[in-house]
Amino acid sequence: MRILQVITSMHIGGAEKLITEIAPLLQAKGHQVEVLLFDGTNTSFKKELKKADIRILEFSYGGPVYNPLYIFRLIPLLRKYDIIHTHNTAPQLFSALAGALCSAVLVTTEHNTSNRRREWKWYRLIDRWMYNRYRSVICISDAAEVNLKKYLGGFHTHIVTIYNGINIHRFMEALPDEKLMCQKADRKVMVMVAGFRYQKDQDTLIRAMKYLPKEKYEIWLVGDGERRTFLEQLCRDEQIENQVRFLGIRNNIPEILKVADFVVMSSHFEGLSLSSIEGMAVGKPFIASDVDGLREITCGAGILFPHGDAQQLAREIEHLAENRNYYNQVAKRCLERAEEYDIYKMVDGYERIYKKLFK
């Protein structure tokens, strides 16, 4: 099959990471896979796609992603492929509009349990029309499917769940980053891997430091984004700038996680966080806020703390640090949970949907 994956850009994010993983695996199964970017800015994820010999098409280089002219540029492209698989809002909407003007088999992935546009009551009619243009809507978690169906109302048999997955063995078999191991000294390290945007709420993890002995703990934040300046100022305001390290965007996540003592995700909401699965796969305790998208993957394996409760997060970290048997039990459960989210299972699920639609 000829498959086109359409996404806004290859900046850091869960959907972008997913594309870098599934495109080569689908191609290895004998399919022709290409990726269309509304913004073709060079990033580490884009370089990974090129390295895997995935053909990349671009509408702009650093330009706006909500350009209505893209609808007309999409029309001739959609006719060339058997399956059009979209990700994120602009590609979802513009591909649906273009698909209404030509014959195309549209599939989309819903990457979150919620988003801000669902707060706009007037937008619901647009969303109902848009999602009904798709032959299949794939949600990455049960909570994402339940919330989407509730939001849209009615009965939707074309909305299904396929859990996100990662290359489990890459994380299980990784070796700790030697340079970071030397810099770690005697402190316990909490690592959070996420883009610096509102949804991810690094704020709660940073504020948890005021409840922990500064000489015993530090935070490593992996990622970048629009809130970096705010987060750096928050560290200064909390007088913990020497206990928080901003590592930037990195391509050696498994090796960084292997150095960590705890992996934390304090998000306001998630779809099904790839970072959470990655954190579990290195055999370290995973601690997450009790919200949709994190609750279902963490419950019964890692540790959940009340959303936004920095003090309780600190208590959970200290409990793990002070009780080695408890630490090892949680780490073991996390590793076992991660094994349920193998990327090969996810790709097989995607391929089954493609084949069902392409007849």
Rosetta blueprint (number, residue, H / E / L):
1 M L
2 R E
3 I E
4 L E
5 Q E
6 V E
7 I E
8 T L
9 S L
10 M L
11 H L
12 I L
13 G L
14 G H
15 A H
16 E H
17 K H
18 L H
19 I H
20 T H
21 E H
22 I H
23 A H
24 P H
25 L H
26 L H
27 Q H
28 A H
29 K L
30 G L
31 H L
32 Q E
33 V E
34 E E
35 V E
36 L E
37 L E
38 F L
39 D L
40 G L
41 T L
42 N L
43 T L
44 S H
45 F H
46 K H
47 K H
48 E H
49 L H
50 K H
51 K H
52 A L
53 D L
54 I L
55 R E
56 I E
57 L E
58 E E
59 F L
60 S L
61 Y L
62 G L
63 G L
64 P L
65 V L
66 Y L
67 N L
68 P L
69 L H
70 Y H
71 I H
72 F H
73 R H
74 L H
75 I H
76 P H
77 L H
78 L H
79 R L
80 K L
81 Y L
82 D L
83 I E
84 I E
85 H E
86 T E
87 H E
88 N L
89 T H
90 A H
91 P H
92 Q H
93 L H
94 F H
95 S H
96 A H
97 L H
98 A H
99 G H
100 A L
101 L L
102 C L
103 S L
104 A L
105 V L
106 L E
107 V E
108 T E
109 T E
110 E E
111 H L
112 N E
113 T L
114 S L
115 N L
116 R H
117 R H
118 R H
119 E H
120 W L
121 K H
122 W H
123 Y H
124 R H
125 L H
126 I H
127 D H
128 R H
129 W H
130 M H
131 Y H
132 N H
133 R L
134 Y L
135 R L
136 S E
137 V E
138 I E
139 C E
140 I L
141 S L
142 D H
143 A H
144 A H
145 E H
146 V H
147 N H
148 L H
149 K H
150 K H
151 Y H
152 L H
153 G L
154 G L
155 F L
156 H L
157 T L
158 H L
159 I E
160 V E
161 T E
162 I L
163 Y L
164 N L
165 G L
166 I E
167 N L
168 I H
169 H H
170 R H
171 F H
172 M H
173 E L
174 A L
175 L L
176 P L
177 D L
178 E H
179 K H
180 L H
181 M H
182 C H
183 Q H
184 K H
185 A L
186 D L
187 R L
188 K E
189 V E
190 M E
191 V E
192 M E
193 V E
194 A L
195 G L
196 F L
197 R L
198 Y H
199 Q H
200 K H
201 D L
202 Q H
203 D H
204 T H
205 L H
206 I H
207 R H
208 A H
209 M H
210 K H
211 Y H
212 L L
213 P L
214 K L
215 E L
216 K L
217 Y E
218 E E
219 I E
220 W E
221 L E
222 V E
223 G L
224 D L
225 G L
226 E L
227 R L
228 R H
229 T H
230 F H
231 L H
232 E H
233 Q H
234 L H
235 C H
236 R H
237 D H
238 E L
239 Q L
240 I L
241 E L
242 N L
243 Q L
244 V E
245 R E
246 F E
247 L E
248 G E
249 I L
250 R L
251 N L
252 N L
253 I H
254 P H
255 E H
256 I H
257 L H
258 K H
259 V H
260 A L
261 D L
262 F E
263 V E
264 V E
265 M E
266 S L
267 S L
268 H L
269 F L
270 E L
271 G E
272 L L
273 S L
274 L H
275 S H
276 S H
277 I H
278 E H
279 G H
280 M H
281 A H
282 V L
283 G L
284 K L
285 P L
286 F E
287 I E
288 A E
289 S E
290 D L
291 V L
292 D L
293 G L
294 L L
295 R H
296 E H
297 I H
298 T H
299 C L
300 G L
301 A L
302 G L
303 I E
304 L E
305 F E
306 P L
307 H L
308 G L
309 D L
310 A H
311 Q H
312 Q H
313 L H
314 A H
315 R H
316 E H
317 I H
318 E H
319 H H
320 L H
321 A H
322 E H
323 N L
324 R H
325 N H
326 Y H
327 Y H
328 N H
329 Q H
330 V H
331 A H
332 K H
333 R H
334 C H
335 L H
336 E H
337 R H
338 A H
339 E L
340 E L
341 Y L
342 D E
343 I H
344 Y H
345 K H
346 M H
347 V H
348 D H
349 G H
350 Y H
351 E H
352 R H
353 I H
354 Y H
355 K H
356 K H
357 L H
358 F L
359 K L
